């Protein structure tokens, strides 16, 4: 029996039991907890953690089962569950390794479609800290301008700082022209900030004259990768470059790579993420069932 459950903060131990060294940002408790207001639920099926995705105009689909359980049995049960609702089974946000495993388990049964909008951007942490190399020369100029122009302080953040972070977010989003994602983004950010001390995250902020002007929150998700969940900054030239660099330098300098998540298909966000020269994109695939298992 499949029983879809809400992702509350109390579900964190269940996720921790099944998720280990998972760089793919979809398979992360903090991310799913943040965005669960958008129709994300979970269950443990055949000993595997499974996520369910459903929205007002999006029929239910599922993640790839992860953990030490029987993935083949879980896939069969999930397929039957979705078919019982008159839908074609779709497994979403598979990494390349997950896609290869699924091909091996059920040869010829699935069509695999790359989802560019959900690809994670992976960067070398050291390059983001120092903005080294010719390709980041422009970013380094903005970084140096801010450091020469403003007397600022970096501070590691605690729960008591979160209301100020949310106020900064509200000022930041009010300046954006493309607001089609802002309502869901605010709710996700609010859930993260209100539960900051209950989650395995660290935060860092930039202050000018005692006022918070930028902040970032992230967590280590594997031995080599930190996942950056949010980053917001007021309208100062070079400030995004500075919070990016300072946060990684102070909190994650020993971690080789930083996953700065997907661009959601937003043109401006894609341009900004590509401009930082990712070392690779973690491609994700949707597997559409074409034949009976």
C-alpha positions in Angstrom: 0.0 0.0 0.0 1.2 3.5 -0.9 0.5 6.2 1.6 1.6 9.7 0.6 2.7 11.7 3.7 3.4 15.4 4.2 7.0 16.4 4.6 7.1 17.9 8.1 10.2 18.7 10.1 9.6 15.4 12.0 10.2 13.5 8.8 13.8 14.4 8.8 15.1 11.2 10.4 13.3 9.1 7.8 15.1 11.0 5.0 18.4 10.7 6.8 18.0 6.9 7.0 17.8 6.6 3.2 19.8 9.5 1.8 23.6 9.3 1.9 26.2 11.2 -0.1 23.5 12.3 -2.6 24.6 15.3 -4.7 21.4 15.5 -6.7 19.6 18.4 -5.1 16.2 16.7 -5.5 17.1 14.0 -3.0 17.7 16.3 -0.1 15.5 16.7 3.0 16.0 20.5 3.4 15.1 21.1 -0.3 12.0 18.9 -0.2 10.9 20.3 3.2 11.2 23.9 1.9 9.2 23.2 -1.3 6.7 20.7 0.1 4.0 23.4 0.0 4.1 23.0 -3.8 2.7 19.5 -3.6 5.6 17.3 -2.7 5.0 14.3 -0.4 6.8 11.1 0.5 6.5 7.5 1.5 8.8 4.5 2.2 8.0 1.8 -0.4 9.7 -1.6 -0.3 12.3 -0.1 2.0 13.1 2.8 -0.3 12.4 6.5 0.1 10.1 7.9 -2.6 8.9 11.4 -3.3 5.6 12.3 -5.0 5.2 15.4 -7.1 1.7 16.8 -7.8 0.3 20.3 -8.6 -2.9 22.0 -9.7 -2.0 21.4 -13.4 0.6 18.6 -12.9 -0.6 15.0 -12.4 1.2 12.9 -9.8 4.6 11.6 -10.6 7.4 10.1 -8.5 11.1 10.3 -7.8 13.5 7.4 -8.2 13.4 5.1 -5.1 16.5 5.6 -3.1 18.0 3.7 -0.1 18.9 0.1 0.6 15.5 -1.5 -0.1 14.3 -3.4 -3.1 14.2 -0.7 -5.8 12.9 -3.0 -8.5 9.9 -4.0 -6.3 9.4 -0.3 -5.3 9.3 0.7 -9.0 6.7 -2.0 -9.8 4.5 -0.9 -6.9 4.8 2.7 -7.8 4.0 2.0 -11.4 0.9 0.1 -10.4 -0.1 3.0 -8.0 0.1 5.6 -10.8 -1.6 3.4 -13.3 -4.5 2.9 -10.9 -5.2 6.6 -11.2 -5.4 6.4 -15.0 -2.0 8.0 -15.6 1.2 7.0 -17.3 3.9 6.4 -14.8 6.7 9.0 -14.8 9.8 8.9 -12.6 11.3 12.3 -12.3 14.7 13.9 -11.6 16.9 10.9 -12.2 20.6 11.4 -12.3 22.5 9.7 -15.1 23.5 6.9 -12.7 19.8 6.4 -11.7 18.8 6.3 -15.3 21.4 3.7 -16.1 20.2 1.5 -13.2 16.6 1.8 -14.3 17.5 0.8 -17.9 19.3 -2.3 -16.5 16.4 -3.2 -14.2 13.7 -2.9 -16.9 15.3 -2.9 -20.4 13.2 -1.1 -23.0 10.4 -0.2 -20.7 11.1 3.5 -20.3 11.8 6.5 -22.4 14.3 8.9 -20.9 13.8 12.7 -21.4 16.5 15.1 -20.3 15.1 18.0 -18.2 17.5 20.9 -18.7 15.5 23.2 -16.4 16.2 21.0 -13.4 19.9 20.4 -14.1 22.1 21.2 -11.1 25.1 23.6 -11.5 28.2 22.3 -10.0 31.2 24.6 -9.3 34.7 24.3 -7.9 34.5 26.0 -4.5 38.0 27.4 -4.7 37.2 29.2 -8.0 34.0 30.7 -6.5 35.9 31.9 -3.5 38.8 33.5 -5.4 37.0 34.1 -8.8 40.2 33.0 -10.4 40.8 32.6 -14.1 40.3 34.7 -17.2 36.6 33.6 -17.6 35.7 35.1 -14.2 37.6 38.4 -14.7 34.4 40.4 -14.9 33.1 38.9 -11.7 36.4 39.6 -10.0 36.2 43.3 -11.0 32.7 43.6 -9.4 34.0 41.7 -6.3 37.0 44.1 -6.0 34.8 47.2 -6.5 32.5 46.2 -3.6 35.4 45.4 -1.3 37.1 48.7 -2.0 33.9 50.8 -1.8 32.2 49.4 1.3 33.3 48.6 4.8 31.5 45.4 5.5 31.5 42.6 8.0 30.8 38.9 7.4 28.9 37.0 10.1 27.9 33.4 10.6 24.1 33.4 11.2 21.9 31.8 13.9 18.2 31.4 14.3 17.9 34.8 15.9 19.1 36.4 12.6 16.4 34.7 10.5 13.7 37.4 10.7 16.1 39.9 9.3 17.0 37.5 6.5 13.3 37.2 5.6 12.8 40.9 5.6 15.8 41.2 3.2 14.3 38.6 1.0 11.0 40.5 0.8 12.9 43.7 -0.2 14.9 41.7 -2.8 11.9 40.0 -4.5 10.0 43.3 -4.6 12.6 44.6 -7.1 12.2 41.6 -9.5 10.2 41.9 -12.7 9.6 38.2 -13.2 7.4 37.3 -10.2 5.8 34.1 -11.5 7.8 32.0 -9.0 7.9 34.5 -6.1 5.0 33.3 -4.0 6.3 29.7 -3.8 9.8 30.9 -3.4 8.8 33.1 -0.4 7.0 30.2 1.3 10.0 27.9 0.7 12.4 30.5 2.0 10.2 31.2 5.1 10.1 27.5 5.9 13.8 27.2 5.7 14.5 30.3 7.8 11.9 29.5 10.5 13.4 26.0 11.0 17.1 27.0 10.5 18.3 25.6 13.8 16.5 22.3 13.2 18.1 21.7 9.9 21.7 20.6 9.0 22.4 24.0 7.5 24.8 26.9 8.0 24.1 30.5 7.1 26.3 33.6 6.5 25.5 37.3 6.1 27.1 40.5 4.9 26.5 43.6 7.0 27.1 47.2 6.2 26.8 49.7 9.1 25.2 47.0 11.2 22.5 46.2 8.6 22.1 42.9 6.8 22.5 43.4 3.1 23.1 39.8 1.9 22.8 36.2 3.2 23.2 32.6 2.0 22.3 29.2 3.5 23.7 25.8 2.6 24.6 22.4 3.8 27.1 19.6 3.1 25.5 16.8 1.2 28.5 14.5 0.4 32.1 14.2 1.3 33.0 16.6 -1.6 29.9 18.8 -2.1 28.0 21.6 -0.4 24.5 22.4 -1.5 23.7 26.1 -1.5 19.9 26.5 -0.9 19.4 30.2 -1.0 21.4 33.4 -1.7 19.9 36.9 -1.7 21.5 40.4 -1.8 20.5 44.0 -1.8 21.3 46.1 -4.9 25.0 46.9 -4.5 27.4 46.3 -7.3 29.5 43.2 -6.6 27.5 42.1 -3.5 26.3 38.8 -4.9 29.9 38.0 -5.8 31.0 38.9 -2.3 28.4 36.9 -0.4 29.0 33.9 -2.7 32.8 34.1 -2.0 32.6 34.9 1.7 30.0 32.3 2.6 32.0 29.5 0.9 35.3 30.8 2.3 34.1 31.0 5.9 31.8 28.0 6.0 32.9 25.5 3.4 36.5 26.2 2.3 37.5 22.5 2.7 34.7 21.2 0.4 35.9 20.8 -3.2 32.5 21.5 -5.0 29.4 23.6 -4.6 26.1 22.7 -6.0 24.1 25.9 -6.7 21.0 24.0 -7.8 18.9 24.5 -11.0 17.8 27.5 -12.9 14.1 26.5 -13.2 14.1 27.5 -16.8 14.3 31.2 -15.9 16.4 32.9 -18.6 18.0 35.5 -16.3 18.9 32.9 -13.7 20.4 30.6 -16.3 22.5 33.4 -17.7 23.7 34.2 -14.2 24.6 30.6 -13.2 26.4 30.0 -16.5 28.4 33.2 -16.0 30.1 31.6 -13.0 31.4 28.8 -15.2 30.2 25.6 -13.7 32.6 22.7 -13.9 29.7 20.5 -14.9 25.9 20.3 -15.0 24.4 17.4 -13.1 21.8 16.4 -15.7 18.5 15.1 -14.7 16.1 12.9 -16.6 12.4 12.0 -16.5 11.7 8.3 -17.2 8.3 7.8 -18.9 7.0 4.2 -18.8 6.3 2.9 -22.3 5.8 -0.8 -21.7 4.6 -3.1 -18.9 7.2 -4.0 -16.3 
